[in-house]
Amino acid sequence: MNGAETLVKTLLKSGVDVCFANPGTSEMHFVAALDQHPEMRCILCLFEGGATGAADGYFRMKQEVAATLLHLGPGLGNGVANLHNAGKARSGIVNIVGDHADYHLKYDSPLRGDLDGISGAISHWTRRAENAASVASDGAAAVQAARSGGGQIATLILPANTAWDEANGPAEPIAGTQLERPSNAQIVSAARALCEPGAALFVGQGALHGSLSQLAGQIAAKSGCELMADFLVPRIERGSGAVDLTRLKYPIDENVALMRHVQHLVLCGSNRPVAFFAYPNKPGTPEPEDCRITDLCPSDMDYGWTLQAIADELGVGPADRPALVSLDLPEIPTGSLTLEKTGAALAALLPENAIVVDESVTSSEPLLAATNTARRQNWLHVTGGAIGLGLPCATGAALACPDQKIVCLTGDGSAMYTLQSLWTMARENLDVVTIVFANRGYQILHNELANVGVKQAGRNAARMFDVEDPSLDWVALAKGHGVAAARVTDMDEFVAALRKGLATTDPYLIEVIC
């Protein structure tokens, strides 16, 4: 048994049975070892950012760690943007990155690079295997690290000789570390603060879906505080039966208005809200200057236990019912195509328990507003702001939840970053409807140029922001990757295409000319 074989066996024993892969020569012994274990599902991604983004989406929906298989420094480098998003989402991922044999590193071969440096810049945990005998225990430690702190990026660097040299056998799984918890005094103080006028409980992570979101809603009902959440969150339950809360938006001015009355902000499972960027003469955070902030439980601590402790301190019981969103489906619109009408059609037709991956950027606001009272859905967002997450994240979510419909909302500029994920969707027969809002440019950059005081974009700015001359043909691009597609220019065409996409279990793409 060689080092690679012990690593695959260790991953499986540790509960990691999905690998999003883009391997190269230095990983061939690991590939051979994977080939001996069909219980490890290997998913080929044609770009490393597709692999890392898919692993992120997989964790967000299943709360289980997946592996990626990447090729040396350039391969890991290509995956960094979506590892950045995954890190902000606190998704647990184990990157297995091959490297040259350790005795070959003294030569300046073409693919030699600062692999340790690249990993250190994006990973919470990095280890380089020293020899074949240590590979198995290194793999077990990597999985433990990925599961720590609520979810982390762990990178194991595997020199080629440590993969092919003889080793002893797999390692046993390592138990996870206990999450930190606030003190009892902090719980008591926070519970009292939430009962004060102008108090708000600001939650994130797992407190935005499932039983924990219901508990947060009960705390708000008991204490009288406002329940709030950030805009770009990893996963949030929305629609009928979801807990009703105040959610921040992208523009800092709108968030200042939403929080103008907040006098005490208690953070649980979330970091302090901040502006996406700095702007001249605008604040960097949205809360009032005199607002008190209690950083009770960051997202890497045990926020589930903390919410229950607050509920116990307040005496929350069955009578304290959270405010829930009621079902209110719109009529299916007809006529000319607008984003508002598109949102209404989506709200009317979106099936129960759909998973929506939202990277529609400037198109997002009307879609979010319309679907707020639709059937129950989970929405996944671009937590780190690095575009190119939408298609890979939808891929990972579809693999995690094969019995749920996935809808990916994306802009044409964003989707071009990782359009190779369409091929993976086709190969794996994933149940994903992708809606590309083709506004022929990076429209958000036009908005940001205005935000810094530039009133009119000139030729150079337009040439850097617009995706035209030539225009992208998303029907052709989709079909070239094996995905059926349709282009729509009015609401009747959109509704027909959406019905078709929702009715099939094969991947389907709709190009919306807007």
N, C-alpha and C positions, 0 to 999 in steps of 0.2 A: 504494500500500500504506500503510495507516495503522498506528499504533502497536500496536493490538490484534492486527492480522494478523501483525505481526513477532513479537509475543510468543508466539502460538500456534505459529508455525513454529519458533521458538527452543526452546520446550518439547519439541516433537516431535523436533527434531534432538538434544536433550539426553537423549532416552530417556524422557520423561514422556508417557505416552499414555492416562492415566486421570484424569478430573476429576470429583470429587464436588462437586456444585453446588447452591447455593441463591441464584440471582442476583436482582438488583433493577435499577432504572432506570439507575443509574450504571454498570452492567456490560453494557449492551445492545450496545455495539460489540464487546466481547469475546465475547459470545454469538454475534453475527453472524459473527465470525471463526471461532469454534469450529464453526459450522454449515457452513463451507466445507471442513472437514477431518474427514471421517467416520472417519479412522484414529485420531482422539482419541475415546475412549469417554467419553461424558458421562452421569453417573448423578445423577438428581435425588433429593435428600434433602429431606424435608419439614420438617426442622429442622436448623439449622447444627451442633448437637452431633452429629447423625447423620452429617453430612458429615465432620467432623473425626475422629470415632470410626471411621468406615469407612476413612479414609485411614490411620489407625493400624493397624487389623487387616490391611490390604493390605500395608503395609510389613513387619509382623512375619512374615508368611508368605512373601512374595516377595522381600523385601529390595530392593525397588525403590520409588523415590519416586513418590507420586501428588500431584496438585494438588487443592486445594479452591478453589471460587469462592464468595466471601462478599460480603455487601452492607454496606459502610460499618462504622462503629463498632459499632452494635447487632448486626449480623450476626456480626462477629468475636467480640463479647462473648458471644453465644449459644453459640459454639463453644469457649469457653475451657476449660470443665471437661474435655472430652475431649482438648484440646491439652495440658492439664496431665498427663493420663495418658500421652499420646504422648511428652511430654518425658521423663517418668520411664522410659519404655520405650526411649528413644533411637530413636524412629521418625523417619525422614526425611519431612518433609511440606513442600510449597510452598503457602502460602496466597496466592491472588491476591484482594486485597480492593479493590473499587472505592471511590472517594471522589468528592466533588463536584469539578467543574472547579476548578483552582487559583484562578482569578479570582472564583469564587463563594464561596470560603471566608470572605471578609470579611463576609458576611451571616450572621446567626444563623438559618439555615434549620432546619426541624424535625429533620432527620437529621444535622446537623452535630454532631460530638462529638470527643473526644480520641482519635482513631483511633491516632495514633502512641503515645500513652500506653498504650492497651490492648494494642497489639502488643508494646511494650517490656516489658510485665509478663509475657508468656507466650512470646515468641519468642526464640530464640538470635540471630537475625539479622533486622533490619528495614531496609528501604530504601523511600523514597518516590520514584517516578519523577519527574524534574524536567521532562522534555519527551518528545515522541514519539520523538525521535532516540535517546534513551537507553534506551527501554523494552526493546528486544531484549537489549542487554548487561546490563541490570538483571535480566532473566529468567534469563539464563545464570548470572549470579552467584548468584541465588536457588537454582537447582538445585545449584550447587556447594556452597553453604552447607548445604543440606539433607542432602547426602551427607557432609559433614565431621563429624569427631568421632564417627564410628560411627552418625550419624543425628541430625539437628537439626530444629527448627522454624524455617522461613524464611518471612518474610512480606513480600510485595511490595505496596505500596500504589500503586494505579493511578488517579490523578485522571482524570476522564472526558475532559478535553481531550487528555491524553497518549495516550488510546486512539483518539480520532477524528482527531487531527491527522496530517498526512502524515509518513511515516518512510521510512528508506532500505531496510531489509531485515532479515532475521533475523541473529542472531549465532551464531557457532560455539560449540559446547560448551566449557566450561572444565574442564580436568583437575582431578581432586580433589587435595586436599592430603594429604601423607603423615602417617599417624598417628604420634604420639610413641611411643617405646619406652623401656623401662628400660635402664639401663646394664648392661654386662657384670658389673660388680661386684655390682649389685643382683640379677642373675640367680643368680650363684654363691651369694650369701648366702641367697637364698630357697630354693634347692635344698638347701642344707645344713640350713636350718631345717625343711624338710618331712621330713627324716629323723630329727628329734628326737622323743623320746616326747611324746605329747600334741599333736602338730602336726595342723593341719587346713588343707586347701586350700579356700578359699571362692570359688566360681566363679559367674559370671552370664552374661547376654546369650547370645551364640552358643556359649559353652562348655557350654550346657545341651541342645544338640541336635546331631545330625549328627556329623561326624568329629571336631570339637573336643571334644565330650563324651566320645567314645571315648578321645581323647588324654589328657584330664583323668583318666579312669579308669585309664589305663595309668600315669600319674604316681603316682597313689595306690597302685597295686599295687606299683610299684617302690620307692617311698619308705617305704611303710607308714603314710602319713598318712591321716587321715579326709577323705573328699570331702564337702563340704557346700554347700548353696545356700540362698538366702532363700526366703520364702514367696510373695510377690507378684512373680513374675518375668514378663517379657514373653512368653516361650515356653519350654517345657520338654518334652523327649521323655520319655514314660513308657510303662510296660507292657513286654511281652515283648521282650527284646533291648536295652532301654534300660539305660544305666549306672545301677547301684544307688548311691544316695547318701543322706546324711542331710539332710533338708529341714526347715527351720524351720517353725513354725506361727504362727498369729495371736497367741495369748495370750503375754504376756511371761514369765509364770511357767513355762509349758511350755518356752519357749526357754532360759530359765536352766537348767532341768534338762537339756536336750539338750546344752548347751555347758559343763556344770559341770567336765568333765575336760579341756577345751581349754586348753593352755598357750601355744601360739603359733598365731596365726591369720594366714595369708597370703592376701591379697585379690587376685584376678585376674579382671578383667571385672565386678567387683561393688564396690559401696560397703560400708562397714562396716554390719553389721546393727544396727538400732535398734528400740526399741519403737514401735508404731504411734502411741501417745499417751503422754503423761506421766500417771502415776497416783500418788496419795498413797502414800508409803512403799514405792514399787517402783522398781527401777533403770530407767534409760533405755536401757541396752544389755544384751544377754544374756550376754556373756562374763564370766568371773571377773575380779575386780579386778586380779589379778596376771598376767593373760594379756597376752603381747606381741602387738602387731598390726603386721604389715608391709603397708602399702598399696602393693603392688608395681605394680599396673597397673589404674587405674580404668577404667570402662566406656567412656570417650572416648579411650582409648589403644589400642594394637595388642595386644590380649590374645591373639589367635590366634598371632602371632609369639612372644609372651612364653611361652605354654604350650609351643610347640615348642622354644624356647630352654632352658626348664627340663628338658624331656624329653631334649634333647641333653646337657645338663650332667650329668644323672643316668645317661645311657647306656641310656635306655629302648629296648627292642627288642621283636620279635614275641612273645617268650616272656612278656613282662609283660602279661598279659591282664587287662582290667578286670573287676570284679565286675558281672555283668549280672543283670537281673531275669528270672526264669523265668515261663513261661506257667502260670497256675493259674486256670482259669475256674470260677466258682461255679455251683451248680445254680440254675436260674431259680426264684425263690421264688413262693409263692402266698399267699392269705389276706389278712389285714389289711395296710394300707399303712403302712410305716414308712420313714424315710430310709435306714436300713441295708438294708432289702430293695430299695428303689429303686436304691441303689448297686449291689447284687448283680445286679439285672436289667440295669442299664446295663453292668456289667462283662461279663456273659455275652453280650450282644448287640452291643456296640460293634464296628463293623467295623475291619479293619486300616487303619492310616493315617488314622483319623478325626482331625478337628481339633475340640477341645472348648474353647469359650469359657466361662470359669467366672466368673459373677457371682452365684453362688447364696448367697453371704455365709454366714449362719448354717447353711445346709443343706450347706455345702461339705465339711466334714470327713468325714462318712460316705461321701460320693460319692468323695472322693479315696482314702480307705482301701480301698474296695472295688475300684476300678479300677486299683490299683497293679500288679496281676499280670494285667491283661487284655491284649488284643492291642495292638500298638504304637499309640500316640496322641501327638498334640501338644496341650498345654494352654496357653491364653493367659489371663493373669490381669489384674486391674485394678491395674496397677502404681502408680498415683498415688492410689488409694483414693477417687477421685471417682466416685460411682455414676452409672449411665446409660451405661456403656461396652458392656455385654454385647451388646445387639441390633445396634448399629452395627458393633462389632468383628467380629461374626459375618458381617455383610454384606460388609465389606471382605475378610475371609478367604475367603469363598465366591467373590468375584470374582477373588481372587489364585489360588485353587486350585479351579477348577471341576470337577475330576475326583475330588475328595475330599469325603467326607461331613462336614458341619459340624453339631455339636451345641452348642446354646447353653443353658447352665444359668443361670437367673436367678431372683431373688426377685420377688414381685409389686410390691413398693415400688420396687425398682431399675428394673424394666422400664418403669414408668410414666414415667420421665424421658425415654425416647426410643422410645416404642412406635411412633412414625411410621416407624421402620425396617422394621416389618413390611410396610408398603406398598411400600417399595423392594424388599424381598425378593420380593414378589409380582410387581411390574412386571418385574423382571429375571430371574424364574424361577430363584431361587437355591436350591440344594440344602441347606437349613437346617432342622433339627429343633430347635425351641425348646421347652424344658421350663421352665414357670413353676411355681415352688414357692410356692403361695398359702397362706402362713401368716397372711394378713390383717394384715400390719403390718411395721414396721421392727423386726424382732425383735432385731437387733443393738443397737439403742438401749436396749432393756430390759436387755440384758447389760451395756452400758457404764454405765448408771445404777447397777447393782449394783457395778461395778468401782470407782466413786468413793465407795462406802459407803452408798448409799441402798438400804435393804432392801425397801421396798415403794413401788411407783409409785401416786400418787394419781390423781384424775380428770383433772387437766390434763395430766399426763404421758401417761396412757393415750390421751387424745384427740389428742395430738401424735405418738404412736408407732403407733397402731393404724389399719389401713386397712379400716375397717368402717363400717357405718351411713351409706351403703350399701356392701355388699361389691362388689368389682370382678368383672365377668363377663368372664373372659379369652377364653371361646369367642366371645362376641359381639364383643369388641374385635378379636380376630383376624379374624373373618369380615368385620367392617366395614372392615378393611384389605386384604381379598382373600386371606386365608390360611385354609385349612381347619384345623379345630381339634377337639379332644375334651377333655372333662373326666373325670378318673378319681378314684375314691375307694377302690379296692382294688387289689391287685397283679395280679389277672387282667386288669382293665381297663387298668392301666398297661402291662403286657407287650404286650397286643394293640395298644394305641395306639403304643407304641414300635416294634413290628414294622412297623406300617403306615407310620409316619414314615420309618423307615430304608429301606423298600422303594421309596418314591417319590422322585423328583428334584425335586418341587415343594416349596415351603416348607410346613411343617406345625407346628402348635403343640399342646402337651399341657399342660393345666392340672392340676396335682397338688394336690389338697386335702389339706393336711398341718397 
